[in-house]
Protein backbone atom coordinates (compact mmCIF):
# COMPACT_ATOMS: atom_id res chain seq x y z
CA UNK A 1 0.00 0.00 0.00
CA UNK A 2 2.73 2.47 0.89
CA UNK A 3 4.50 1.65 -2.38
CA UNK A 4 1.42 2.66 -4.39
CA UNK A 5 1.07 5.90 -2.40
CA UNK A 6 4.71 6.72 -3.04
CA UNK A 7 4.26 5.99 -6.74
CA UNK A 8 1.16 8.22 -6.84
CA UNK A 9 2.97 11.06 -5.04
CA UNK A 10 5.86 10.69 -7.45
CA UNK A 11 3.49 11.06 -10.42
CA UNK A 12 1.76 14.07 -8.84
CA UNK A 13 5.11 15.76 -8.25
CA UNK A 14 6.19 15.03 -11.83
CA UNK A 15 2.95 16.50 -13.20
CA UNK A 16 3.24 19.58 -10.98
CA UNK A 17 6.87 20.07 -12.07
CA UNK A 18 5.95 19.73 -15.75
CA UNK A 19 3.32 22.47 -15.42
CA UNK A 20 5.99 24.89 -14.23
CA UNK A 21 8.32 24.23 -17.16
CA UNK A 22 8.76 27.13 -19.56
CA UNK A 23 6.78 26.60 -22.74
CA UNK A 24 9.85 26.99 -24.88
CA UNK A 25 10.94 23.59 -23.60
CA UNK A 26 7.52 22.03 -23.00
CA UNK A 27 7.49 20.64 -26.52
CA UNK A 28 11.02 19.28 -26.65
CA UNK A 29 11.27 19.92 -30.36
CA UNK A 30 14.51 21.39 -31.72
CA UNK A 31 12.52 23.15 -34.47
CA UNK A 32 10.75 25.30 -31.86
CA UNK A 33 12.05 28.84 -32.51
CA UNK A 34 11.17 29.97 -28.98
CA UNK A 35 14.11 27.95 -27.69
CA UNK A 36 16.61 30.33 -29.29
CA UNK A 37 14.71 33.40 -28.04
CA UNK A 38 14.84 32.35 -24.40
CA UNK A 39 16.78 34.88 -22.35
CA UNK A 40 17.21 37.21 -25.34
CA UNK A 41 13.76 38.37 -26.42
CA UNK A 42 10.16 38.62 -25.26
CA UNK A 43 8.20 36.98 -28.10
CA UNK A 44 4.77 38.30 -29.01
CA UNK A 45 2.89 35.78 -31.12
CA UNK A 46 -0.16 36.61 -33.23
CA UNK A 47 -2.09 33.61 -34.55
CA UNK A 48 -4.88 34.25 -37.03
CA UNK A 49 -6.85 32.03 -39.39
CA UNK A 50 -6.76 34.76 -42.04
CA UNK A 51 -4.49 37.66 -42.96
CA UNK A 52 -7.70 39.68 -43.53
CA UNK A 53 -8.96 39.20 -39.96
CA UNK A 54 -10.02 42.67 -38.72
CA UNK A 55 -8.47 42.17 -35.26
CA UNK A 56 -5.22 41.01 -36.85
CA UNK A 57 -5.05 43.95 -39.26
CA UNK A 58 -5.72 46.40 -36.41
CA UNK A 59 -3.15 44.71 -34.18
CA UNK A 60 -0.45 44.87 -36.87
CA UNK A 61 -1.20 48.56 -37.50
CA UNK A 62 -1.02 49.39 -33.80
CA UNK A 63 2.21 47.47 -33.33
CA UNK A 64 3.74 49.42 -36.21
CA UNK A 65 2.56 52.65 -34.59
CA UNK A 66 4.20 51.60 -31.28
CA UNK A 67 7.36 50.17 -32.85
CA UNK A 68 9.77 52.11 -30.64
CA UNK A 69 8.12 50.89 -27.42
CA UNK A 70 8.05 47.35 -28.85
CA UNK A 71 11.77 47.42 -29.62
CA UNK A 72 12.62 49.09 -26.29
CA UNK A 73 11.17 46.04 -24.49
CA UNK A 74 13.36 43.61 -26.46
CA UNK A 75 10.36 42.02 -28.14
CA UNK A 76 10.25 39.89 -31.25
CA UNK A 77 7.11 39.43 -33.34
CA UNK A 78 5.89 36.07 -34.57
CA UNK A 79 2.83 35.73 -36.73
CA UNK A 80 1.00 32.64 -37.91
CA UNK A 81 -1.37 33.51 -40.73
CA UNK A 82 -3.56 30.64 -41.92
CA UNK A 83 -0.97 28.16 -40.64
CA UNK A 84 2.01 29.93 -42.23
CA UNK A 85 4.55 31.25 -39.73
CA UNK A 86 6.81 34.30 -39.78
CA UNK A 87 9.39 35.62 -37.33
CA UNK A 88 10.04 39.35 -37.67
CA UNK A 89 8.53 39.22 -41.16
CA UNK A 90 10.72 36.35 -42.37
CA UNK A 91 9.08 33.05 -43.31
CA UNK A 92 9.50 30.12 -40.94
CA UNK A 93 9.60 26.52 -42.07
CA UNK A 94 6.52 24.36 -41.72
CA UNK A 95 8.37 22.44 -38.98
CA UNK A 96 9.18 25.60 -37.03
CA UNK A 97 5.59 26.81 -37.31
CA UNK A 98 4.20 23.47 -36.15
CA UNK A 99 6.69 23.32 -33.26
CA UNK A 100 5.79 26.88 -32.21
CA UNK A 101 2.05 26.13 -32.21
CA UNK A 102 2.64 22.84 -30.39
CA UNK A 103 4.76 24.50 -27.69
CA UNK A 104 2.09 27.16 -27.17
CA UNK A 105 -0.70 24.57 -27.35
CA UNK A 106 -2.49 26.74 -29.91
CA UNK A 107 -4.87 25.74 -32.68
CA UNK A 108 -4.27 28.11 -35.62
CA UNK A 109 -7.99 28.14 -36.46
CA UNK A 110 -10.69 30.10 -34.65
CA UNK A 111 -10.43 33.64 -33.34
CA UNK A 112 -7.14 35.51 -33.45
CA UNK A 113 -4.92 34.79 -30.47
CA UNK A 114 -2.27 37.03 -28.94
CA UNK A 115 0.37 35.36 -26.77
CA UNK A 116 3.19 37.01 -24.84
CA UNK A 117 6.18 34.91 -23.78
CA UNK A 118 8.73 36.18 -21.26
CA UNK A 119 12.51 35.97 -21.22
CA UNK A 120 12.16 32.78 -19.18
CA UNK A 121 10.18 31.09 -21.95
CA UNK A 122 6.97 31.10 -19.90
CA UNK A 123 3.63 32.20 -21.27
CA UNK A 124 2.75 35.53 -19.63
CA UNK A 125 -0.48 36.35 -21.47
CA UNK A 126 -2.87 34.72 -23.88
CA UNK A 127 -5.92 36.59 -25.13
CA UNK A 128 -8.30 36.34 -28.07
CA UNK A 129 -9.04 39.18 -30.46
CA UNK A 130 -7.46 42.61 -30.64
CA UNK A 131 -5.20 43.55 -27.73
CA UNK A 132 -3.99 47.12 -27.37
CA UNK A 133 -0.16 47.02 -27.49
CA UNK A 134 -0.09 49.31 -24.44
CA UNK A 135 -1.78 46.52 -22.47
CA UNK A 136 1.03 44.16 -23.52
CA UNK A 137 3.63 46.78 -22.58
CA UNK A 138 2.00 47.25 -19.16
CA UNK A 139 2.29 43.51 -18.50
CA UNK A 140 5.96 43.57 -19.48
CA UNK A 141 6.66 46.70 -17.43
CA UNK A 142 5.42 44.93 -14.27
CA UNK A 143 7.90 42.07 -14.76
CA UNK A 144 10.88 42.15 -12.38
CA UNK A 145 13.47 41.86 -15.15
CA UNK A 146 11.90 44.76 -17.03
CA UNK A 147 11.87 46.89 -13.89
CA UNK A 148 15.56 46.14 -13.45
CA UNK A 149 16.19 47.11 -17.09
CA UNK A 150 14.38 50.40 -16.56
CA UNK A 151 16.37 51.20 -13.40
CA UNK A 152 19.65 50.60 -15.27
CA UNK A 153 18.49 52.77 -18.19
CA UNK A 154 17.43 55.69 -15.99
CA UNK A 155 20.38 58.00 -15.30
CA UNK A 156 20.85 58.82 -11.67
CA UNK A 157 20.04 62.37 -10.69
CA UNK A 158 23.02 64.36 -9.55
CA UNK A 159 22.78 65.67 -6.02
N, C-alpha and C positions, 0 to 999 in steps of 0.2 A: 504493500500500500504506500509506504513512504517513497519507494522508488518511482511510482507513478506520479506522486505529488511533485517530486523533484523534477521529473521529466516535464510535467505541465508548467511548473514555474520557469524552467529553462526556456520553454517555447514562448511563454508570455514575455519574458525578458528579451528574447530575440526579436519578437514582434515589436515591442516597445522601442528597442534600439533601432530597428529598421525604419520606424516612422520618424526618427529624428535625423536620419541621414539626409545630407543635402541632395536635392533632386538631380544635380549634375552627375551624381554617381549612383543614383537610384536605379537607373537603367544602365547597367555596366556595359555600355556599348561604346567602343572606341570612336564610332562615327558621330557621337553626340558632341556638337560644337560647344555646348555649355561647359564642357570639361576644360577647354583651353581658356575660357573667359574667367574661370574661378580665380578670385583674388586680384583680377586686373580690371574687370568691367562689371557694371550693373546692367545686365541684359533686360531690355523691354521687348516683349514678344507680342505681336499683333497677329491673331489668327482669324481669317475671314473666309467664308465660303466663296466670296466673289470680290473681285477688285472694284466693282461698282457699288458695293455695300455703302449706304449713306454714312453710317457710323465710322466705317473705315476711312472713307474719303475725308470726313471732317477731322478724324484723329490725325491723319497724315498731314493735313493742312496746319493744324494746331502745333504739331511737333516741329514742323518747318518754321513756324512763327516763333517758337520758343527754342530754337536750335542752340543758342548760346547757353541757356540754362541746362539743356540736355547734356551738352558737351562738358560743362563745368562739373557735372555730377558723375563723370566718367561712365556714361551710359553707352550702350551699343544697341542698335535697333535690329531686331529680327522681324521678318514678316513671312507669313505663310498665307498665300493667296490661292484659293482653290487647290490646296495640296502642294503648291510649288513654293519652296522656301528661298528666302534671301537673307543675307546678313550684310548690313550696311549697304544695301542696294545690289550686292553681288549675288549671283545665283548660287544656291547650295545644291549638292547632289541629292538625288532621291534618298540615298541612305542617310545622309545628314539630316534631311527634313524628317524622315520617319523616326530617327533616333531622338531628335528634338521633341517631337510630338509625344513619343513614348515616354521620355523622361518627365515631361510635364503632365502626362496622363490627360492629354487633350485630344478630342475628336475634332478634326478640321471642319466638320460640317456644323450647321446650326448657327446661332447668333455669333457675332464677332466676340472674340475673347481678348482681353488685355491682361498680360501676366508680367509681373515685375520679379526679377530674381536678384538677390543680393550678392555681394562679393563672396559670401560663404557658399554660394550655390543653392541656397534655400529659397523657396518660393515665398515672397513677401506680400504679394497681392495677386488676386485673380478676380477680375470682374467681367461682366458681359456688357456689350454695347460701348458707346462713346464714353471715354473717361477724360476729363480735363487734365492736360499735362501738369497743371499746377497741383492737382491732387496727388499725382505720382511724385512730384518733387517734394511735396510736404511729407509724404511717407519716407522718402529717402532722407530728408533733412532731420527727421527724428531718430535716425539710426545712429548708434554710438560712433561708428567709424566715420560717418559723414560729419558729425559734430566735431570730431577730432580734426578732420580735414579743414573744417571752417576755422577752427581755432588757430591752426598752423598758418592759414592763409591770411588771417587778420593781423595786420601790423600792430605791434604794441604801441600804445600811446606814450609819448615821452612825458616825463613828469618833471 
